[in-house]
């Protein structure tokens, strides 16, 4: 009897401890859902490619001179027309000043010759001057006019040389190489820098010969550049008509939109089409979660989160195509707030996409 009383007492003492160990019930999670759709898309294969500039310019000076100042470093973004290098052309400025002085002198002589010609013309009409003297005066004035025109052409050329002493960016881009510094003597044909256009970017993607048929020009594909934390859409823009002699892969060009930064030969993952288009269940990428290495989505059943395993077949922009199975068109899946959900956890839907 005493043993029974002791067991009852122990049980009563343990009940609060057990209740505390169980803890309070999980509060409802606030989530946003999206509706599962069905579309005609192709299966995709994630292929590692490299970022390339489709437009690269090696800049060189059009006149010889010593580099006076450098305005860029490798990796700098520049706008079209921005000054990159400036040459010291003091001798050109001296030439310009000299020509201007010569033009002024010719103009003074030309003005005097014009007055003399007017006077001789009056004298000639009054038969007070010979025709030869009048002709000599007129030819002298014409010669001075030719001298002035020649000097003005020389001045224009000198001003052009001066203008060419500033090497400017031919387009908006990024400096890939810088090959000259202050004090260097440079000549036409010598490379000052290498600039890549930020508006002409593409990913060079190796594709097996048997998959090339699915890479249709103009199709959109998803591109991820992990190092830059960029996910964007690219456009298949054809292929380079030379197969790799070892792998027999053919390089497809996937054009990218203008980006704020880019690094030549940086890795980029492209979801390339690997089949003909087919009907496929489509869900938002944000609805995908990984649990113990398995890809899953959460749907809602009787007000609680229910996990469903899925197999991703393709990526299309912000959506993922999955194999038919437990997830069907029209079903709601959690697209926001799913990162901390637990199976069976109550949920409150605060919005739908």
KEDOLO-765118 format. One record per residue (C-alpha): residue number from 1; residue in one letter; y, x, z negated. Coordinates in nm, 3 decimals, decimal comma, always signed. Example, Ala and Ser with C-alpha at 12.3 -4.5 7.8 and 13.67 -1.06 7.14 Angstrom:
BEGIN
1/a/-0,450/+1,230/-0,780;
2/s/-0,106/+1,367/-0,714;
END
This chain:
BEGIN
1/x/+0,000/+0,000/+0,000;
2/x/+0,235/+0,279/-0,088;
3/x/+0,149/+0,446/+0,246;
4/x/+0,255/+0,130/+0,435;
5/x/+0,585/+0,116/+0,248;
6/x/+0,655/+0,482/+0,332;
7/x/+0,580/+0,423/+0,704;
8/x/+0,812/+0,120/+0,707;
9/x/+1,088/+0,323/+0,543;
10/x/+1,049/+0,612/+0,789;
11/x/+1,060/+0,373/+1,084;
12/x/+1,378/+0,209/+0,956;
13/x/+1,546/+0,547/+0,909;
14/x/+1,443/+0,666/+1,257;
15/x/+1,575/+0,361/+1,445;
16/x/+1,946/+0,462/+1,437;
17/x/+1,853/+0,813/+1,547;
18/x/+1,654/+0,685/+1,846;
19/x/+1,930/+0,444/+1,940;
20/x/+2,181/+0,729/+1,934;
21/x/+1,950/+0,950/+2,145;
22/x/+1,926/+0,684/+2,418;
23/x/+2,307/+0,686/+2,448;
24/x/+2,533/+0,416/+2,589;
25/x/+2,451/+0,248/+2,919;
26/x/+2,595/+0,411/+3,233;
27/x/+2,927/+0,252/+3,332;
28/x/+2,952/+0,104/+3,684;
29/x/+3,054/+0,362/+3,944;
30/x/+3,347/+0,273/+4,168;
31/x/+3,242/+0,321/+4,531;
32/x/+3,347/+0,253/+4,889;
33/x/+3,088/+0,136/+5,139;
34/x/+3,052/+0,147/+5,516;
35/x/+2,836/-0,065/+5,742;
36/x/+2,549/+0,095/+5,929;
37/x/+2,588/+0,071/+6,306;
38/x/+2,372/+0,125/+6,611;
39/x/+2,490/+0,316/+6,919;
40/x/+2,356/+0,495/+7,224;
41/x/+2,377/+0,868/+7,160;
42/x/+2,170/+1,180/+7,224;
43/x/+1,975/+1,389/+6,978;
44/x/+2,156/+1,709/+6,896;
45/x/+2,066/+2,066/+6,817;
46/x/+2,292/+2,282/+6,600;
47/x/+2,361/+2,597/+6,800;
48/x/+2,553/+2,900/+6,678;
49/x/+2,824/+3,010/+6,921;
50/x/+3,128/+3,234/+6,914;
51/x/+3,497/+3,148/+6,927;
52/x/+3,671/+3,275/+7,240;
53/x/+4,018/+3,274/+7,394;
54/x/+4,007/+3,140/+7,749;
55/x/+4,349/+3,291/+7,820;
56/x/+4,420/+3,649/+7,713;
57/x/+4,712/+3,859/+7,833;
58/x/+4,749/+4,237/+7,805;
59/x/+5,123/+4,294/+7,786;
60/x/+5,284/+4,607/+7,929;
61/x/+5,651/+4,699/+7,986;
62/x/+5,816/+4,670/+8,327;
63/x/+6,045/+4,965/+8,252;
64/x/+5,991/+5,300/+8,085;
65/x/+6,141/+5,372/+7,747;
66/x/+6,091/+5,456/+7,383;
67/x/+5,982/+5,179/+7,149;
68/x/+6,279/+5,105/+6,926;
69/x/+6,135/+4,819/+6,720;
70/x/+5,807/+4,628/+6,679;
71/x/+5,825/+4,266/+6,568;
72/x/+5,455/+4,175/+6,534;
73/x/+5,134/+4,284/+6,369;
74/x/+4,774/+4,206/+6,459;
75/x/+4,688/+3,850/+6,359;
76/x/+5,047/+3,721/+6,381;
77/x/+5,108/+3,381/+6,538;
78/x/+5,391/+3,386/+6,793;
79/x/+5,569/+3,120/+6,997;
80/x/+5,636/+3,142/+7,369;
81/x/+5,935/+3,368/+7,440;
82/x/+5,932/+3,535/+7,097;
83/x/+6,035/+3,907/+7,107;
84/x/+5,736/+4,134/+7,041;
85/x/+5,868/+4,484/+7,126;
86/x/+6,213/+4,624/+7,200;
87/x/+6,271/+4,947/+7,392;
88/x/+6,562/+5,184/+7,340;
89/x/+6,743/+5,197/+7,674;
90/x/+7,072/+5,361/+7,580;
91/x/+7,081/+5,537/+7,918;
92/x/+7,068/+5,197/+8,089;
93/x/+7,365/+5,080/+7,882;
94/x/+7,554/+5,395/+7,980;
95/x/+7,468/+5,320/+8,343;
96/x/+7,597/+4,964/+8,302;
97/x/+7,926/+5,087/+8,151;
98/x/+7,971/+5,341/+8,430;
99/x/+7,909/+5,084/+8,703;
100/x/+8,152/+4,840/+8,544;
101/x/+8,421/+5,112/+8,543;
102/x/+8,350/+5,189/+8,909;
103/x/+8,377/+4,821/+8,998;
104/x/+8,712/+4,799/+8,822;
105/x/+8,839/+5,104/+9,015;
106/x/+8,723/+4,958/+9,347;
107/x/+8,887/+4,625/+9,262;
108/x/+9,220/+4,804/+9,201;
109/x/+9,193/+4,987/+9,534;
110/x/+9,087/+4,663/+9,704;
111/x/+9,389/+4,479/+9,569;
112/x/+9,620/+4,757/+9,691;
113/x/+9,448/+4,760/+10,031;
114/x/+9,490/+4,384/+10,059;
115/x/+9,865/+4,414/+9,999;
116/x/+9,892/+4,702/+10,247;
117/x/+9,701/+4,501/+10,504;
118/x/+9,933/+4,205/+10,464;
119/x/+10,234/+4,434/+10,509;
120/x/+10,085/+4,606/+10,814;
121/x/+9,998/+4,268/+10,963;
122/x/+10,366/+4,169/+10,947;
123/x/+10,474/+4,502/+11,092;
124/x/+10,211/+4,472/+11,365;
125/x/+10,336/+4,127/+11,462;
126/x/+10,689/+4,269/+11,478;
127/x/+10,559/+4,558/+11,691;
128/x/+10,668/+4,798/+11,415;
129/x/+10,312/+4,931/+11,357;
130/x/+10,041/+5,037/+11,600;
131/x/+9,721/+4,842/+11,651;
132/x/+9,516/+5,146/+11,549;
133/x/+9,694/+5,172/+11,214;
134/x/+9,636/+4,802/+11,153;
135/x/+9,265/+4,831/+11,244;
136/x/+9,221/+5,135/+11,017;
137/x/+9,376/+4,946/+10,728;
138/x/+9,151/+4,642/+10,787;
139/x/+8,836/+4,856/+10,812;
140/x/+8,932/+5,041/+10,494;
141/x/+8,961/+4,710/+10,310;
142/x/+8,622/+4,592/+10,443;
143/x/+8,466/+4,922/+10,332;
144/x/+8,602/+4,870/+9,978;
145/x/+8,458/+4,516/+9,974;
146/x/+8,117/+4,655/+10,073;
147/x/+8,143/+4,918/+9,798;
148/x/+8,217/+4,646/+9,542;
149/x/+7,921/+4,433/+9,658;
150/x/+7,688/+4,736/+9,639;
151/x/+7,808/+4,819/+9,287;
152/x/+7,759/+4,458/+9,177;
153/x/+7,398/+4,466/+9,303;
154/x/+7,341/+4,792/+9,115;
155/x/+7,490/+4,634/+8,801;
156/x/+7,259/+4,335/+8,836;
157/x/+6,958/+4,567/+8,857;
158/x/+7,074/+4,762/+8,551;
159/x/+7,120/+4,440/+8,354;
160/x/+6,770/+4,336/+8,458;
161/x/+6,633/+4,666/+8,325;
162/x/+6,815/+4,598/+8,000;
163/x/+6,669/+4,249/+7,977;
164/x/+6,321/+4,385/+8,047;
165/x/+6,357/+4,622/+7,752;
166/x/+6,262/+4,327/+7,531;
167/x/+5,895/+4,236/+7,578;
168/x/+5,841/+3,868/+7,495;
169/x/+5,535/+3,648/+7,441;
170/x/+5,433/+3,479/+7,769;
171/x/+5,283/+3,185/+7,577;
172/x/+5,219/+3,063/+7,224;
173/x/+4,930/+3,259/+7,077;
174/x/+4,798/+3,514/+6,832;
175/x/+4,821/+3,893/+6,853;
176/x/+4,468/+4,028/+6,896;
177/x/+4,557/+4,397/+6,935;
178/x/+4,871/+4,608/+6,884;
179/x/+4,868/+4,939/+7,070;
180/x/+5,223/+5,074/+7,031;
181/x/+5,450/+5,164/+6,740;
182/x/+5,810/+5,266/+6,692;
183/x/+5,887/+5,598/+6,858;
184/x/+5,612/+5,575/+7,122;
185/x/+5,716/+5,638/+7,483;
186/x/+5,579/+5,365/+7,707;
187/x/+5,569/+5,318/+8,083;
188/x/+5,487/+5,032/+8,319;
189/x/+5,111/+4,965/+8,311;
190/x/+5,065/+5,094/+7,956;
191/x/+4,924/+4,824/+7,726;
192/x/+5,147/+4,733/+7,434;
193/x/+4,941/+4,449/+7,287;
194/x/+4,680/+4,185/+7,356;
195/x/+4,768/+3,820/+7,299;
196/x/+4,536/+3,517/+7,306;
197/x/+4,654/+3,164/+7,378;
198/x/+4,608/+2,918/+7,090;
199/x/+4,606/+2,633/+7,340;
200/x/+4,310/+2,773/+7,536;
201/x/+4,029/+2,809/+7,283;
202/x/+3,661/+2,751/+7,345;
203/x/+3,323/+2,816/+7,187;
204/x/+3,074/+3,015/+7,390;
205/x/+2,740/+2,844/+7,315;
206/x/+2,402/+2,987/+7,426;
207/x/+2,172/+2,714/+7,557;
208/x/+1,810/+2,736/+7,670;
209/x/+1,759/+2,668/+8,039;
210/x/+1,560/+2,351/+7,976;
211/x/+1,840/+2,201/+7,760;
212/x/+2,127/+2,277/+7,998;
213/x/+2,068/+1,950/+8,185;
214/x/+2,178/+1,753/+7,876;
215/x/+2,514/+1,935/+7,843;
216/x/+2,726/+1,701/+8,053;
217/x/+3,079/+1,813/+8,140;
218/x/+3,334/+1,600/+7,955;
219/x/+3,103/+1,497/+7,668;
220/x/+3,239/+1,530/+7,312;
221/x/+3,047/+1,745/+7,064;
222/x/+3,099/+1,826/+6,698;
223/x/+3,213/+2,180/+6,613;
224/x/+3,212/+2,338/+6,266;
225/x/+3,378/+2,670/+6,185;
226/x/+3,265/+2,741/+5,832;
227/x/+3,480/+3,050/+5,774;
228/x/+3,796/+2,849/+5,846;
229/x/+3,673/+2,526/+5,681;
230/x/+3,728/+2,342/+6,011;
231/x/+3,528/+2,055/+6,156;
232/x/+3,660/+1,923/+6,485;
233/x/+3,560/+1,773/+6,817;
234/x/+3,513/+1,986/+7,128;
235/x/+3,471/+1,895/+7,494;
236/x/+3,195/+2,044/+7,709;
237/x/+3,390/+2,221/+7,984;
238/x/+3,112/+2,360/+8,203;
239/x/+2,913/+2,679/+8,174;
240/x/+2,934/+3,046/+8,264;
241/x/+2,714/+3,093/+8,576;
242/x/+2,538/+3,405/+8,448;
243/x/+2,216/+3,385/+8,245;
244/x/+2,142/+3,636/+7,971;
245/x/+1,890/+3,879/+8,127;
246/x/+1,686/+3,901/+7,807;
247/x/+1,684/+3,550/+7,659;
248/x/+1,760/+3,361/+7,983;
249/x/+2,008/+3,155/+7,784;
250/x/+2,306/+3,015/+7,971;
251/x/+2,644/+3,005/+7,796;
252/x/+2,812/+2,665/+7,779;
253/x/+3,189/+2,648/+7,727;
254/x/+3,305/+2,395/+7,467;
255/x/+3,684/+2,357/+7,478;
256/x/+3,859/+2,320/+7,143;
257/x/+4,188/+2,152/+7,056;
258/x/+4,487/+2,364/+6,956;
259/x/+4,432/+2,511/+6,610;
260/x/+4,656/+2,677/+6,352;
261/x/+4,436/+2,985/+6,330;
262/x/+4,154/+3,140/+6,528;
263/x/+3,955/+3,463/+6,518;
264/x/+3,798/+3,611/+6,830;
265/x/+3,414/+3,616/+6,816;
266/x/+3,405/+3,416/+6,491;
267/x/+3,088/+3,208/+6,445;
268/x/+3,104/+2,836/+6,521;
269/x/+2,824/+2,580/+6,494;
270/x/+2,812/+2,323/+6,774;
271/x/+2,600/+2,007/+6,777;
272/x/+2,480/+2,029/+7,136;
273/x/+2,296/+1,739/+7,305;
274/x/+1,924/+1,808/+7,329;
275/x/+1,793/+1,485/+7,483;
276/x/+1,888/+1,189/+7,696;
277/x/+2,100/+0,928/+7,522;
278/x/+1,910/+0,666/+7,324;
279/x/+1,971/+0,386/+7,076;
280/x/+2,025/+0,540/+6,734;
281/x/+2,124/+0,422/+6,386;
282/x/+2,469/+0,558/+6,302;
283/x/+2,607/+0,622/+5,953;
284/x/+2,919/+0,804/+5,826;
285/x/+2,867/+1,175/+5,759;
286/x/+3,027/+1,124/+5,418;
287/x/+2,742/+0,894/+5,319;
288/x/+2,490/+1,179/+5,334;
289/x/+2,391/+1,346/+5,007;
290/x/+2,133/+1,615/+4,933;
291/x/+1,903/+1,565/+4,634;
292/x/+1,644/+1,834/+4,560;
293/x/+1,672/+1,958/+4,919;
294/x/+1,619/+1,610/+5,066;
295/x/+1,883/+1,428/+5,273;
296/x/+1,953/+1,078/+5,141;
297/x/+2,200/+0,791/+5,144;
298/x/+2,277/+0,532/+4,877;
299/x/+2,272/+0,162/+4,953;
300/x/+2,338/-0,117/+4,704;
301/x/+2,064/-0,347/+4,579;
302/x/+2,134/-0,611/+4,314;
303/x/+2,455/-0,432/+4,210;
304/x/+2,294/-0,091/+4,162;
305/x/+2,264/+0,229/+4,365;
306/x/+1,940/+0,266/+4,556;
307/x/+1,862/+0,601/+4,729;
308/x/+1,701/+0,604/+5,073;
309/x/+1,563/+0,912/+5,247;
310/x/+1,690/+0,972/+5,603;
311/x/+1,630/+1,215/+5,889;
312/x/+1,941/+1,325/+6,079;
313/x/+1,892/+1,346/+6,456;
314/x/+2,248/+1,398/+6,578;
315/x/+2,610/+1,442/+6,473;
316/x/+2,886/+1,260/+6,658;
317/x/+3,232/+1,331/+6,519;
318/x/+3,245/+1,190/+6,165;
319/x/+2,916/+1,004/+6,210;
320/x/+2,550/+1,103/+6,192;
321/x/+2,267/+0,954/+6,395;
322/x/+1,948/+0,905/+6,195;
323/x/+1,590/+0,813/+6,273;
324/x/+1,502/+0,445/+6,246;
325/x/+1,332/+0,352/+5,923;
326/x/+1,455/+0,231/+5,586;
327/x/+1,821/+0,222/+5,697;
328/x/+1,902/-0,055/+5,943;
329/x/+2,214/-0,174/+6,130;
330/x/+2,440/-0,397/+5,920;
331/x/+2,324/-0,247/+5,589;
332/x/+2,597/-0,115/+5,354;
333/x/+2,583/+0,252/+5,257;
334/x/+2,803/+0,429/+5,003;
335/x/+3,048/+0,657/+5,189;
336/x/+3,283/+0,744/+4,902;
337/x/+3,192/+0,795/+4,538;
338/x/+2,831/+0,886/+4,616;
339/x/+2,850/+1,249/+4,503;
340/x/+2,775/+1,165/+4,138;
341/x/+2,564/+0,853/+4,178;
342/x/+2,228/+0,824/+4,011;
343/x/+1,939/+0,598/+4,120;
344/x/+1,973/+0,258/+3,956;
345/x/+2,329/+0,320/+3,836;
346/x/+2,545/+0,003/+3,845;
347/x/+2,822/+0,014/+4,105;
348/x/+3,147/-0,166/+4,170;
349/x/+3,254/-0,182/+4,536;
350/x/+3,630/-0,126/+4,555;
351/x/+3,659/-0,112/+4,933;
352/x/+3,481/-0,105/+5,266;
353/x/+3,536/+0,098/+5,583;
END
